[in-house]
């Protein structure tokens, strides 16, 4: 009888731990375009701030919502490059975007790409075009 109670208690305990771990791992997806941007600036200024002090910049901006203005210098399937310095992955498709068009995007800063030497923004939305 004691063994049966112990097994039941152990299963309940393991089930509770499993539920807590699953809940922690399955956090709700962030909707970046509804968050307040931590910084709103131009793409060139954003890149210059990164090059001045990379560690401090990453400590304050990594995984935060940012709003950047810039000129489109390259277009790929679901991404664009602003001022040759910021690679932006868009949440939705490219909506009438063209090279040299000035736009404002809001997205999440995810780091620096050493290979392409560009800052990376993902989960971005185009907030305005000119």
C-alpha positions as CSV (number, residue, x, y, z in Angstrom):
1,X,0.0,0.0,0.0
2,X,2.8,2.4,0.8
3,X,4.5,1.7,-2.5
4,X,1.3,2.5,-4.4
5,X,0.8,5.8,-2.5
6,X,4.5,6.7,-3.1
7,X,4.1,6.1,-6.9
8,X,0.9,8.2,-7.1
9,X,2.6,11.0,-5.2
10,X,5.7,10.8,-7.4
11,X,3.6,11.0,-10.6
12,X,1.6,14.0,-9.3
13,X,4.9,15.7,-8.3
14,X,6.5,15.0,-11.7
15,X,3.3,16.1,-13.5
16,X,3.4,19.4,-11.6
17,X,7.1,20.0,-12.4
18,X,6.4,19.1,-16.1
19,X,3.5,21.6,-16.2
20,X,5.6,24.4,-14.7
21,X,8.5,23.7,-17.1
22,X,6.1,23.6,-20.1
23,X,4.4,26.9,-19.1
24,X,7.8,28.6,-18.7
25,X,9.0,27.4,-22.1
26,X,5.8,28.3,-23.9
27,X,5.7,32.1,-23.2
28,X,3.3,34.2,-25.1
29,X,4.7,35.6,-28.4
30,X,5.6,39.3,-28.2
31,X,3.9,41.7,-30.5
32,X,6.6,44.2,-31.1
33,X,4.6,46.8,-33.0
34,X,2.3,47.3,-30.0
35,X,5.2,47.9,-27.6
36,X,6.6,51.3,-27.0
37,X,9.9,51.8,-28.8
38,X,12.8,52.2,-26.4
39,X,14.6,54.4,-29.0
40,X,13.4,56.3,-32.1
41,X,16.2,57.5,-34.4
42,X,17.7,57.2,-37.9
43,X,19.3,54.0,-39.1
44,X,22.7,55.7,-39.5
45,X,22.6,57.2,-35.9
46,X,21.6,53.8,-34.5
47,X,24.6,52.1,-36.3
48,X,26.9,54.9,-35.2
49,X,25.9,54.5,-31.5
50,X,26.6,50.7,-31.9
51,X,30.1,51.3,-33.3
52,X,31.0,53.8,-30.5
53,X,30.4,51.3,-27.6
54,X,29.2,47.9,-28.7
55,X,28.9,46.3,-25.2
56,X,27.0,49.2,-23.7
57,X,24.8,49.5,-26.8
58,X,23.9,45.8,-26.7
59,X,23.3,45.9,-22.9
60,X,20.7,48.7,-23.3
61,X,19.1,47.8,-26.7
62,X,19.3,44.1,-27.2
63,X,15.8,42.4,-27.5
64,X,14.1,45.8,-27.2
65,X,11.6,47.5,-29.5
66,X,13.2,50.2,-31.7
67,X,11.8,52.6,-34.3
68,X,14.2,53.5,-37.1
69,X,14.0,55.9,-40.1
70,X,16.1,55.2,-43.2
71,X,16.4,54.7,-46.9
72,X,15.9,51.3,-48.4
73,X,19.2,50.2,-50.0
74,X,18.3,46.5,-50.7
75,X,15.2,44.4,-50.9
76,X,15.0,40.6,-50.6
77,X,12.0,38.2,-50.2
78,X,10.8,39.3,-46.7
79,X,13.6,41.6,-45.7
80,X,15.1,45.0,-46.5
81,X,18.3,46.8,-45.7
82,X,18.2,50.4,-44.4
83,X,21.1,52.7,-45.3
84,X,23.4,49.6,-46.0
85,X,23.8,49.2,-42.2
86,X,20.5,47.7,-40.8
87,X,19.1,44.4,-42.0
88,X,15.4,44.3,-41.2
89,X,13.2,41.1,-41.4
90,X,9.6,42.1,-41.9
91,X,6.6,40.3,-40.2
92,X,4.5,40.9,-43.2
93,X,5.4,40.9,-46.9
94,X,6.9,43.8,-48.8
95,X,4.1,46.3,-49.4
96,X,5.0,48.5,-52.4
97,X,8.5,49.1,-51.1
98,X,11.2,50.2,-53.6
99,X,14.9,51.0,-53.5
100,X,15.7,54.5,-52.2
101,X,12.3,54.9,-50.6
102,X,12.4,56.5,-47.1
103,X,10.5,54.5,-44.5
104,X,10.1,54.2,-40.8
105,X,10.1,50.7,-39.2
106,X,9.4,49.4,-35.8
107,X,11.0,46.1,-34.7
108,X,13.2,44.2,-32.2
109,X,16.9,44.7,-32.2
110,X,18.5,41.2,-32.1
111,X,22.3,41.9,-32.6
112,X,25.1,42.3,-35.0
113,X,25.8,40.1,-38.0
114,X,29.6,39.7,-38.2
115,X,29.5,38.3,-41.7
116,X,27.5,41.1,-43.3
117,X,28.6,43.7,-40.8
118,X,25.0,44.8,-40.3
119,X,22.8,45.3,-37.3
120,X,19.8,42.9,-37.3
121,X,16.1,43.9,-36.6
122,X,13.4,41.3,-36.7
123,X,9.6,41.2,-36.2
124,X,9.5,44.5,-37.9
125,X,6.5,46.4,-39.3
126,X,6.6,49.4,-41.7
127,X,5.0,52.3,-39.8
128,X,5.3,54.9,-42.5
129,X,6.7,55.6,-45.9
130,X,7.6,58.8,-47.8
